[in-house]
Amino acid sequence: MSHRTAKVEIVLMRSSVPRRENPLNASEIAASAGTTALASRSPSAVNWSPRPARKNNGAPRRRSNCRIRCDSADGLTASSRAAPTTEPARATAPNACTARNCEGTAFIRHPHFQRLLRKSQYRGPAPALGSPRSGVRKEMTVDQQQLSVRQFGTSAANYLTSPVHAAGADLERLSALAVQRRPARVLDLGCGAGHASFALARGEARRITAYDPSSDMLAVVAQEAAARGHEGIETCLGAAEALPFESGTFDLVVTRYSAHHWASVPRALAECARVTAPAGRLVVIDVIAPETPLLDTSLQVIEFLRDASHVRNYRVSEWVAMQRAAGFCEPAVTRWKLPLEFRDWIARMGTPPARVAALQSVFAELPNESREYFQIGAELSFVTDSAWLEAGKAD
């Protein structure tokens, strides 16, 4: 190795070593080496400056446990953090905790996390246009359930009179299923304007719980149920992912044209499996996506532009996998075509003019494969796929 080459290598080695702003002197290095065993293991330990030990007076720190706090608030006395005997009491306690899966959220109440949230960059006003963070707005913090409630609260009455929702062979089939099985308790999950509940009541289901996150929708259901004389229909407010019912409560769980708005279908299906009786049934009725990726993408784009609360129309293969993972058997599937008139479709939801214009542009630019599959007409009427997926609980 020449002298010039050796000099170049030394320069490269020096430039690759990170520099401390205030280098340690010899006494500090010795002190660091004496206070930790790491100094004898790794050369990088000499740059480590130990923090003073936290004073806890010898008392171990108690970790936060949301489950224990919820049990305490509910008046439960079980000492085990996962005591199965607390579940029936939890659902009936006066101050029952409805956040069943809250063990992972205790960090939010930690003092360090709260101090972080008080910083101006997290709680301050939206930055001015043109700043690096100008794309981040407060509206983005609205969660999926709030967005869905806001979307449907203003259009609840439209869904009561909607021909697509108020009629259909699937409603007659629900009535026949109620006559056949004679369920004592039925859950209409994401009931909307209540058409599935009314069909089940016509089939003489004894007690039906119409469940929805929108209080406006539930008001429509209650008023219409009273007008039709369906005394067995009751309403309950809440999200599909956290059902406030005891395990094994329902003989039949039905959801119709609702699941594509759920923030987490796997979590909702797990809750369905929990509240369904051992011999009970689950019926899912919804628009489904084609298995072909191009057609799937085309459907999701037009659905989202029409309705900002839309999450996803799932493929049948996805439904089968999710239901089996939740604890149900493989569902029996019945499919049919659902025709939609463009003007009625956007009027029912109250789609804003800007989104309507975007929809018209997307329809005009769809590839031929999508135009043929969805049978797009001159006035943008089109056809989607719907499915009935029925399954019992797995053994």
C-alpha positions as CSV (number, residue, x, y, z in Angstrom):
1,M,0.0,0.0,0.0
2,S,1.4,3.4,-1.0
3,H,1.7,6.3,1.4
4,R,-0.9,8.2,-0.7
5,T,-3.4,5.3,-0.6
6,A,-3.0,4.9,3.2
7,K,-3.7,8.7,3.6
8,V,-6.9,8.4,1.6
9,E,-8.1,5.5,3.6
10,I,-7.5,7.3,6.9
11,V,-9.4,10.3,5.7
12,L,-12.4,8.1,4.6
13,M,-12.4,6.4,8.0
14,R,-12.4,9.7,9.9
15,S,-15.3,11.1,7.8
16,S,-17.4,8.0,8.4
17,V,-17.3,8.3,12.2
18,P,-20.2,10.4,13.6
19,R,-18.9,13.4,15.6
20,R,-20.1,14.5,19.0
21,E,-21.0,18.1,19.4
22,N,-19.2,18.0,22.8
23,P,-16.7,15.2,22.8
24,L,-16.1,13.2,26.0
25,N,-12.9,13.7,27.8
26,A,-10.9,10.9,29.3
27,S,-12.5,11.2,32.8
28,E,-16.0,11.1,31.3
29,I,-15.1,8.0,29.2
30,A,-13.8,6.3,32.3
31,A,-16.9,7.3,34.3
32,S,-19.2,5.9,31.6
33,A,-17.2,2.7,31.4
34,G,-17.5,2.3,35.2
35,T,-21.2,2.9,35.4
36,T,-22.4,0.4,32.7
37,A,-21.4,-3.0,31.5
38,L,-22.0,-1.9,27.9
39,A,-18.7,-0.1,27.9
40,S,-16.9,-3.5,28.0
41,R,-19.0,-5.0,25.2
42,S,-19.1,-2.4,22.4
43,P,-16.8,0.4,21.3
44,S,-19.8,2.6,20.6
45,A,-20.7,2.6,24.3
46,V,-18.1,5.3,25.1
47,N,-20.4,7.8,23.3
48,W,-23.3,6.9,25.6
49,S,-24.2,9.3,28.4
50,P,-26.2,7.5,31.1
51,R,-29.4,9.1,32.5
52,P,-29.8,9.4,36.2
53,A,-31.9,6.6,37.6
54,R,-35.6,7.2,38.2
55,K,-36.5,7.5,41.9
56,N,-39.4,5.2,42.7
57,N,-38.6,4.6,46.3
58,G,-38.3,0.9,45.7
59,A,-42.0,0.6,44.5
60,P,-42.5,-1.1,41.2
61,R,-44.4,0.9,38.5
62,R,-47.9,-0.2,38.0
63,R,-48.8,-0.7,34.4
64,S,-52.0,0.8,33.1
65,N,-54.7,-1.8,32.3
66,C,-57.9,-0.5,30.6
67,R,-59.7,-3.8,31.0
68,I,-59.3,-3.6,34.8
69,R,-60.4,0.0,34.9
70,C,-63.5,-0.8,32.8
71,D,-64.4,-3.6,35.1
72,S,-64.0,-1.3,38.1
73,A,-66.2,1.3,36.5
74,D,-68.8,-1.2,35.7
75,G,-69.0,-2.4,39.3
76,L,-67.4,-5.8,38.6
77,T,-65.3,-7.5,41.2
78,A,-63.5,-10.2,39.2
79,S,-59.8,-10.1,40.1
80,S,-58.6,-11.6,36.8
81,R,-57.8,-9.2,34.0
82,A,-59.5,-11.6,31.5
83,A,-62.0,-13.3,33.7
84,P,-64.7,-14.9,31.4
85,T,-67.3,-14.6,34.2
86,T,-67.3,-10.8,33.8
87,E,-68.8,-10.8,30.3
88,P,-72.5,-11.2,31.3
89,A,-72.2,-8.7,34.0
90,R,-70.4,-6.3,31.7
91,A,-73.3,-6.1,29.3
92,T,-75.8,-5.4,32.1
93,A,-73.9,-3.2,34.4
94,P,-75.3,0.4,34.9
95,N,-72.1,2.0,33.6
96,A,-71.1,-0.8,31.2
97,C,-67.9,-0.2,29.2
98,T,-68.8,-0.6,25.5
99,A,-65.2,-0.5,24.2
100,R,-64.6,-4.2,24.4
101,N,-61.2,-4.1,22.6
102,C,-59.7,-1.2,24.6
103,E,-56.6,-2.9,26.1
104,G,-54.3,-1.4,23.5
105,T,-55.4,2.2,24.0
106,A,-54.0,2.9,27.5
107,F,-51.0,4.7,26.1
108,I,-53.3,7.5,25.0
109,R,-53.8,8.5,28.7
110,H,-50.1,8.4,29.4
111,P,-48.8,11.9,30.5
112,H,-46.0,11.9,27.9
113,F,-48.5,11.2,25.1
114,Q,-50.9,13.9,26.4
115,R,-48.0,16.4,26.5
116,L,-47.2,15.5,22.9
117,L,-50.8,16.1,21.8
118,R,-50.7,19.6,23.4
119,K,-47.9,20.7,21.0
120,S,-48.9,23.3,18.5
121,Q,-48.1,21.2,15.5
122,Y,-50.7,18.6,16.5
123,R,-53.5,20.9,17.8
124,G,-52.9,24.2,16.1
125,P,-54.8,25.6,13.1
126,A,-54.4,24.3,9.6
127,P,-51.2,25.7,8.0
128,A,-51.5,28.3,5.3
129,L,-51.9,27.3,1.6
130,G,-48.5,26.5,0.1
131,S,-46.8,25.5,3.3
132,P,-45.3,21.9,3.5
133,R,-48.3,20.7,5.6
134,S,-51.0,22.5,3.7
135,G,-52.5,19.1,2.6
136,V,-53.2,18.1,6.2
137,R,-56.6,19.4,7.4
138,K,-58.7,18.9,10.5
139,E,-61.4,17.2,8.5
140,M,-59.1,14.2,8.0
141,T,-59.4,13.4,11.7
142,V,-63.1,12.5,11.4
143,D,-63.3,8.7,11.8
144,Q,-65.3,6.4,9.6
145,Q,-68.3,6.0,11.8
146,Q,-68.7,9.8,12.2
147,L,-68.4,10.2,8.5
148,S,-71.0,7.5,7.8
149,V,-73.4,9.0,10.4
150,R,-73.0,12.5,8.9
151,Q,-73.6,11.1,5.3
152,F,-76.7,9.2,6.2
153,G,-78.2,11.5,8.8
154,T,-79.2,14.1,6.3
155,S,-80.6,11.5,3.8
156,A,-82.3,9.0,6.2
157,A,-85.8,9.6,4.9
158,N,-84.7,9.0,1.3
159,Y,-83.8,5.4,2.1
160,L,-87.2,4.7,3.5
161,T,-88.8,5.4,0.1
162,S,-85.9,4.2,-2.1
163,P,-87.2,1.5,-4.5
164,V,-83.8,-0.2,-4.4
165,H,-83.9,-0.6,-0.6
166,A,-87.7,-0.9,0.0
167,A,-88.3,-3.8,-2.4
168,G,-86.6,-6.9,-3.7
169,A,-86.7,-10.7,-3.8
170,D,-84.2,-10.7,-1.0
171,L,-86.7,-9.1,1.4
172,E,-89.3,-11.8,0.5
173,R,-86.6,-14.4,1.2
174,L,-85.9,-12.9,4.6
175,S,-89.6,-13.1,5.5
176,A,-89.7,-16.8,4.4
177,L,-86.5,-17.5,6.5
178,A,-88.2,-16.0,9.6
179,V,-91.3,-18.1,9.0
180,Q,-89.1,-21.2,8.6
181,R,-86.7,-20.7,11.6
182,R,-89.1,-18.9,14.0
183,P,-86.2,-16.9,15.6
184,A,-86.8,-15.6,19.1
185,R,-84.2,-12.8,18.8
186,V,-83.0,-11.2,15.5
187,L,-80.3,-8.5,15.0
188,D,-80.6,-6.3,12.0
189,L,-77.1,-5.0,11.8
190,G,-76.7,-1.6,10.0
191,C,-80.4,-1.5,9.6
192,G,-80.6,1.8,7.7
193,A,-84.3,2.7,7.2
194,G,-85.3,-0.7,8.6
195,H,-86.5,-2.6,5.5
196,A,-84.9,-5.9,6.6
197,S,-86.5,-5.5,10.1
198,F,-89.9,-4.9,8.5
199,A,-89.5,-8.0,6.3
200,L,-88.5,-10.1,9.3
201,A,-91.5,-8.8,11.3
202,R,-93.8,-9.8,8.5
203,G,-92.3,-13.3,8.9
204,E,-93.4,-13.2,12.5
205,A,-89.9,-13.0,14.1
206,R,-90.7,-12.3,17.7
207,R,-88.2,-9.7,18.8
208,I,-86.0,-7.7,16.3
209,T,-83.3,-5.3,17.3
210,A,-82.7,-2.6,14.6
211,Y,-79.1,-1.5,15.1
212,D,-77.3,1.4,13.4
213,P,-74.8,4.2,14.1
214,S,-77.1,6.9,12.9
215,S,-79.8,8.2,15.3
216,D,-81.6,9.8,12.4
217,M,-82.0,6.4,10.7
218,L,-83.2,4.8,13.9
219,A,-85.8,7.5,14.3
220,V,-87.1,6.7,10.8
221,V,-87.2,3.0,11.8
222,A,-89.1,3.6,15.0
223,Q,-91.6,5.9,13.4
224,E,-92.3,3.5,10.5
225,A,-92.4,0.4,12.7
226,A,-95.1,2.1,14.8
227,A,-97.0,3.1,11.7
228,R,-96.9,-0.5,10.4
229,G,-97.8,-2.0,13.8
230,H,-94.6,-3.9,14.3
231,E,-94.4,-3.9,18.1
232,G,-91.6,-6.4,18.2
233,I,-89.0,-4.0,16.6
234,E,-86.7,-2.1,19.0
235,T,-83.8,0.2,18.1
236,C,-80.3,0.4,19.4
237,L,-77.5,2.9,18.6
238,G,-73.9,1.7,18.0
239,A,-71.1,0.6,15.7
240,A,-70.9,-2.9,14.1
241,E,-67.5,-3.4,15.4
242,A,-68.5,-3.2,19.1
243,L,-71.9,-4.8,19.8
244,P,-73.3,-4.1,23.3
245,F,-75.0,-7.5,23.7
246,E,-74.2,-10.7,25.6
247,S,-72.7,-13.6,23.9
248,G,-75.2,-16.0,22.2
249,T,-78.1,-13.5,22.3
250,F,-79.4,-13.8,18.7
251,D,-80.8,-16.7,16.8
252,L,-80.4,-14.8,13.5
253,V,-78.1,-11.9,12.5
254,V,-78.9,-10.1,9.3
255,T,-77.1,-7.2,7.6
256,R,-78.4,-5.7,4.3
257,Y,-76.6,-3.2,2.1
258,S,-74.5,-1.9,5.1
259,A,-71.2,-3.8,5.4
260,H,-69.5,-1.8,2.7
261,H,-69.6,1.2,5.1
262,W,-68.0,-0.7,8.0
263,A,-64.5,0.4,9.1
264,S,-63.5,-3.2,9.9
265,V,-65.5,-6.0,8.5
266,P,-63.3,-8.7,10.2
267,R,-63.9,-7.1,13.7
268,A,-67.7,-6.8,13.0
269,L,-67.9,-10.4,11.9
270,A,-66.1,-11.5,15.0
271,E,-68.7,-9.6,17.0
272,C,-71.5,-11.3,15.0
273,A,-70.0,-14.7,15.8
274,R,-69.9,-13.8,19.5
275,V,-73.5,-12.6,19.8
276,T,-74.9,-15.4,17.5
277,A,-76.3,-18.5,19.4
278,P,-74.6,-21.8,18.7
279,A,-77.4,-22.9,16.3
280,G,-77.9,-19.4,14.9
281,R,-77.4,-18.1,11.4
282,L,-75.7,-15.1,9.7
283,V,-77.1,-13.6,6.5
284,V,-75.1,-11.0,4.7
285,I,-76.7,-9.1,1.8
286,D,-74.6,-6.6,0.0
287,V,-73.2,-5.4,-3.3
288,I,-70.2,-7.5,-4.2
289,A,-67.1,-6.7,-6.3
290,P,-66.1,-8.7,-9.3
291,E,-63.1,-11.0,-8.8
292,T,-61.3,-9.3,-11.8
293,P,-59.0,-6.5,-10.4
294,L,-59.9,-4.0,-13.2
295,L,-63.6,-4.4,-12.7
296,D,-63.1,-4.3,-8.9
297,T,-61.2,-1.0,-9.1
298,S,-63.8,0.5,-11.4
299,L,-66.6,-0.3,-9.0
300,Q,-64.7,1.1,-5.9
301,V,-63.9,4.4,-7.6
302,I,-67.5,5.2,-8.7
303,E,-68.8,4.1,-5.3
304,F,-66.4,6.3,-3.4
305,L,-67.0,9.3,-5.6
306,R,-70.7,9.0,-5.0
307,D,-70.5,8.4,-1.2
308,A,-67.4,9.5,0.8
309,S,-68.3,7.0,3.6
310,H,-67.9,4.1,1.3
311,V,-65.1,1.7,2.4
312,R,-65.3,-1.3,0.1
313,N,-67.6,-3.7,-1.8
314,Y,-65.9,-7.0,-1.1
315,R,-65.5,-9.9,-3.4
316,V,-67.2,-13.2,-2.7
317,S,-63.9,-14.8,-2.1
318,E,-63.1,-12.2,0.5
319,W,-66.4,-12.7,2.2
320,V,-65.9,-16.4,2.4
321,A,-62.4,-16.0,3.9
322,M,-63.6,-13.3,6.5
323,Q,-66.6,-15.3,7.6
324,R,-64.6,-18.5,8.1
325,A,-61.9,-16.6,10.0
326,A,-64.6,-15.1,12.3
327,G,-65.9,-18.5,13.3
328,F,-68.7,-19.2,10.7
329,C,-68.9,-22.1,8.2
330,E,-68.4,-21.4,4.5
331,P,-71.5,-19.5,3.4
332,A,-74.0,-20.5,0.7
333,V,-74.0,-17.8,-1.9
334,T,-76.8,-16.6,-4.1
335,R,-76.0,-13.8,-6.7
336,W,-78.2,-11.5,-8.8
337,K,-77.9,-8.3,-10.8
338,L,-79.0,-5.0,-9.2
339,P,-79.9,-2.2,-11.8
340,L,-79.3,1.4,-10.7
341,E,-80.5,4.7,-12.2
342,F,-77.8,7.3,-12.1
343,R,-79.9,10.3,-11.1
344,D,-81.8,8.4,-8.4
345,W,-78.5,6.9,-7.2
346,I,-76.8,10.3,-6.6
347,A,-80.0,12.1,-5.4
348,R,-80.6,9.4,-2.7
349,M,-77.2,10.1,-1.2
350,G,-77.2,13.8,-1.9
351,T,-73.8,13.7,-3.7
352,P,-72.2,17.1,-4.0
353,P,-72.1,18.7,-7.5
354,A,-68.2,18.5,-7.7
355,R,-68.4,14.7,-7.0
356,V,-71.2,14.3,-9.6
357,A,-69.0,16.0,-12.2
358,A,-66.1,13.7,-11.2
359,L,-68.4,10.7,-11.6
360,Q,-69.5,11.7,-15.0
361,S,-65.9,12.1,-16.0
362,V,-65.0,8.7,-14.7
363,F,-67.9,7.0,-16.4
364,A,-66.8,8.6,-19.7
365,E,-63.3,7.3,-19.3
366,L,-64.0,3.8,-18.1
367,P,-62.3,1.1,-20.2
368,N,-64.5,-1.0,-22.5
369,E,-64.2,-4.1,-20.3
370,S,-65.8,-2.1,-17.4
371,R,-68.4,-0.5,-19.5
372,E,-69.6,-3.8,-20.9
373,Y,-69.5,-5.6,-17.5
374,F,-71.5,-2.9,-15.7
375,Q,-73.8,-2.4,-18.7
376,I,-73.4,1.4,-18.6
377,G,-76.2,3.1,-20.5
378,A,-76.6,6.4,-22.3
379,E,-77.8,8.2,-19.1
380,L,-75.1,6.5,-17.0
381,S,-77.5,3.9,-15.6
382,F,-75.6,0.7,-14.8
383,V,-75.8,-2.7,-13.1
384,T,-73.9,-4.1,-10.1
385,D,-73.7,-7.5,-8.5
386,S,-75.4,-8.3,-5.3
387,A,-75.2,-11.5,-3.2
388,W,-76.9,-13.3,-0.3
389,L,-74.3,-15.1,1.9
390,E,-75.8,-17.4,4.6
391,A,-73.8,-19.4,7.1
392,G,-74.1,-21.1,10.4
393,K,-71.5,-21.1,13.2
394,A,-68.6,-23.5,12.9
395,D,-68.3,-26.2,15.5
